[in-house]
Amino acid sequence: MSAAAQDAAGTPQAAQPTSSKLMGIWRLGEQLAGGRQWQLWAAQPADAAGSPRWDYALRMVPRDGASASDREAAVERLRRTAEAAAQVRHPQLLSVIDASLEGAEPFIVMPRLAGRSLADVLAAGTSQPLPVVLWFVRQAAQAGAALHEAGL
């Protein structure tokens, strides 16, 4: 799975869509991540065919690949994510802008953010200055507090 290119403004763009699959009103581009229980795809509105912009990420539970119990657990995690996003709005939490939790391949859609994950930053092996580390921890703590205040 390749990293998608970005334009000068940092907008995610896929060089070539690797899927022509539609999920609801969403067209899937390249697969960004995933495994047997879930997949993450670059997505765009279906009526944006031909556009180089892939501004959304669609997380889905594929119909095949996992055992029935693992698939059921993955669908339940997806459902909890969608419910939490509907209850809590916070700058450190992604919004879920669309969801289809029924059917053979349930999914949620979120804005696609440019940048590296914290896991990638940590895996790079370079130490971060203390103010940067505290900034990461503060953001995570603020998101956790917002979820806690909502009873999640």
Summary of the structure (lengths in Angstrom):
residues: 152
radius of gyration: 16.7
end to end distance: 32.9
largest distance: 46.7
contacts: 383
relative contact order: 0.14
helix: 32%
strand: 24%
